[in-house]
Amino acid sequence: MARKLARHTGGQDKTVPWLTLKMRETMEAWLFISPTLAGFLIFFVGPLVAVVWYSLTEWNLLSQQSVFVGLDNYQDALVRNADFWKVVRNSIIFAIGLVPLNMGMALALALALSRPFRGVIFFRTVFFAPVVTSAVAWAIVWKFLLQGDAGFVNQLLAQVGIHGPNWLREPDWAMVAVIITRVIKMVGLNMILYIAALQAIPRDYEAAARLEGASSWQIFRMITWPLLGPTTLVIMVITTIGSFKVFDHIYLMTGGGPENGTLVLAFYIYQQGFQFFDVGYASALAMIMFVIVMGLTITQLALRRRDT
């Protein structure tokens, strides 16, 4: 790392480093982060730039012919295609149904399972197990469970005198069924995040509040809930982004039906790109979804900062 230069100053040789300590540390730092940086450029920035370019072209995947059309794909989606806004509405309905239900259930489970008691590890495992279960297997099993009168769910309801609907074949119920099954699968992840946040809250706060005569609800509303603010924001952002990216459940359980009642944006992009082979239009839809999700994330962050 250094070379010797003979400098006859006072009859002594001096060693002059060709790289200073700061430069060596900088080079080593870049070497350490280079694999991650290369992966980021290749697998994120590269595809993002490609999608932006494809969205400005009319490219048929079968003929492999590409023609630059500018913003025509965006105009087609936002102005000329009425189906696009129905798909956006379905995506918003899915998010509105999934996010509050997921977060509410996760918080309730975390409050119940954050304190040590006999069997707490078992219950945490039970509620977290669907998270690590294959999404394909989960969707297929639930598709059979919800198969009209022959499904286990309706047979169970019939035992108590309730005639269940054909969950996946009726437009009013298909979205409800997909939302509920998605919540059951993913609620365990948010539960673990809430449990970690609850266990990080000092117990002295609760003890002091109880000495002052505060009830359990007052302790939760005035102490626990405000201290869960940062964790709640993270969970809200992650869950919202995940609700717009849902694909596997829609593809395997309903295929976007019935009557396009569960046709959400991620599945619509798949249809346009890999069923109708219109890669340019699908890329434009993907960029629109990217902007929507980014806008929602920025809005949530801004609202959180305003509250604090």
N, C-alpha and C positions, 0 to 999 in steps of 0.2 A: 504493500500500500504506500510505500514511500520510496524515493530514490535518493541516493547520496550524491550531493554536489560538493566537490572539493572547493571550499572557499578558504583561501589562505589568509585568514585574518588572525593575526597574532599567532600564526604557526599552527592553528587548529582547524580540523575539518568539522563542518556542521551538516547535520541531516535536515533537509528542508522537505516537509511533507507536500506531496503534489495535490492532496485533497485535505481540506480542513475537516475537523471533527463534525461540524454542522453539515457539510456537504455529504460526508459518508453516512451520517444518520438519515439524511434525506433520501439518499439512494437506497439504503436498506429498507426504509419505510415504503418506498415505491415498489421495491421488489416483493415485499410481504403482501401488499394489497393488489399487486398486479393480477393474480388469478381471479380475485373477486371483480376487479375492474374490467378484466377481459370478458368475464361472464356477463357482467352488466351491459357492456357495449354490444356483445354478440346476441344475447338472448332478450334484451329489453329495448335498447336504443335502436338496434338494427331493425328488428321487426316493426317497431313503432314508426320509423321513417318509411319502411316499405308499405305499411298500411296507409300512411298519409299519401304516398304516391299512387298506390292502387286506387284509392278513393277518388282520384282525379282522372281516372281512366275508365273506359268501358272494356273490360277484359272478360272474355268468355273462357272458362276453364277447359272446355272441351276442344274448341277450335284453337286455343292459345293465341288468339288475335287480340291485340290491345290497341285502343285508340284513345288519345287524350281528349277528354271532354270538359275539363275544368271543374266547375262547381255544379255541373248538371246532375250528378248523383245526389248531392245534398238538396238541390231544388226538388228533385223527384220525390225524395223522402219527406221533406218538410212541407211541400206545397201541393204536389200533384197526387201523392199516394195517400188515400184516406185510411188504408189499412195500417199505416205506420202509427197514426195517433191512437188507433184502437190497441195496438201492441204496447205503446207507451202507457196507456191507461191501465192495461192489465199488469204491467210491470209495477206501476205505482200502487195499485190495489194489493198486489202481492207483497210489496215492501211495507205498506201500511198495516197489513194483517200480520206479517211475520215479525217485524222489529219489536213492536210493543209487547206482543205475546211472548216472544223469546226472552226479552230482557226481564219482563215481569216474573216469568216462571223461574228464570235463572236466579234472580234476586231472592225469591221466596225459598227456593231450594238451598241457596247459600246461607240464608239466615237460619234455616232449620238444621243444616249440616255443618255449620262452622264451629259449633261447640263440641267438645269430646263427649261421647256417650257410647254405650255398648252397641256395636254394630254400625257405627258411623262410617267406617272404612267400606263395609259391604254396600251401604246405600250410595256412597259416593261412586263406587265402582259401577253399580247398576246404572246410574244416571249418566255416567261418562262413557260407558261401553259403546253406545250407538255412535259416538263421535269417531271411534277408531274402526267401526264396522264399515265394510265396503259399501259405498253409496249405491252401486249397482245392485248388490244383493238386497240392501235395505229397500230400495224402490220396488224391486220385483216381488219381494215378500209382501209388502203393503198393497201392491196391486192385486194380489190374490186375496188378501184379507178384506179388501173393499169391493169384491166382485158381486155387487147386487145382493140378491137373496141367497146366493150360494156362498157368499163371503162370510168369514167368521164374525166380523163386526156386526153385520145385520142379523146373523143367527143369535148372537149374544143379546142384541137389542130385542129380538123377538121373544126371548125368555122373560122379559119384563113387560111385554105387551106393546112394544114400540116397533112400528114398521119403518125400517130405515130406508133411505133413498138409494138409488143406484149411483153411488158416490162419484164414480169416474165417468159416467155417461150423461149426467145432467149438468147443464151449464152453471146452474146456481150453486151446485154442490162440489163440482170438480175443483174449483179454486180453493174452497175451504179444505177439502181433503188434502190437496198438495201442501197447503200452508201448514196444516197440523202435523203431517208426517215429517215435513222439513224441520219444524220446531222441535219435535221429539228427538230427531237425530242430532241437532246441533246445540240444544240447550245445555248439554253437559259441559261444553267448552266455556261458555260464559259463566256457568255456575262455578267452575274452578277459579276463574279470574276474580269473581266476587268473593269467594272464600278466601283467597289470598289477600285481597284488600281488607276484608273484615278482620282477619287475624293480625294484620299490621296496625290496626287501630289500638292504641294503648287502653288497657282496661281501667286505668285510673280515671279516664273521662267518665265512663259509665258509673264507676263507684262513687265519684264525687256527685254526679247528677242524682243518683239514688239517695244519697245522704241529704240532698236538698229537697227530696220528696217528688222527683220527676217520675212519671209513669214510663212504661216500656215504649209506648207510642211517642211520647215527648222526647225520649232519648233517641229514638230512631230518627224522628223528624228534625231535631235540632242538633244532633251530634253525628250519628252514624251516616245519614244520607248526605249531608254536606261533605263529609270526609271521603265519601265514595265518589265524589264528583269527577276526579280525573279518570278513575277506572270506568265509570259510566260512560264518559266521553269516548274512551277507546273502544269499549264494547259497542256503543252506538254506531261509530264509524265502521268498524269491522263488519257488524251485522248488516248495516245498510248496503255496503259494497257487496257483501255476499248475496243479499237478496236480489240485486240486479244481475249477478253473475250466474244465477241458478240455471242449470241446464239438464243435469242428469235426471232429476226427478220428473221434469216436464217430458223429457224424451221418452223415458221408460214407462211412466204411469199414464200419461194422457196424450202424448204426441202433439200437444198444442190444442187439442180439442177438449170437449165437444164444441162445435161451432166456433172454433178459435177462442174459446172462453179462457183457456190457460196459455195462449200464445204470448209469451213474454219476449223481451227484446233479445236476450242471449240466444234463445231457440230460433227466433225469427232470423237472426244473423246467420245461424247455421243453415237454415233452410235456403236462404238466398245464395249462400256461397257454395254449399255442397249438395244441394238437391236441385236447385235451378241453375247452378254454375255461373252465377253473375258475381264474380269476385269483386268487381269495382263497386257495385252497389252495396254488397255486404261490408266492404271496407269502410264505405261512407257511414253505414249504420254503426259500425264498431267505433268510429271516431265520435259520432253523436252520443253513443252510450258513454264513452270516455269523458266527454264534456259534462254530461248529466251527473255522473258519479262524482266527478271532481267538484262540480258546483255544489252538490249536496254536502260533500265533505267540508268544503270551505265554509258553507253556511253553518254547519254544526260547530265548527271551530270558532267562528265569529260569535255565535250565540253563547257559547261557553265562556269566551273571554268577556263578553258583556256582562254575564251573570256574576263573574268573579270580580 
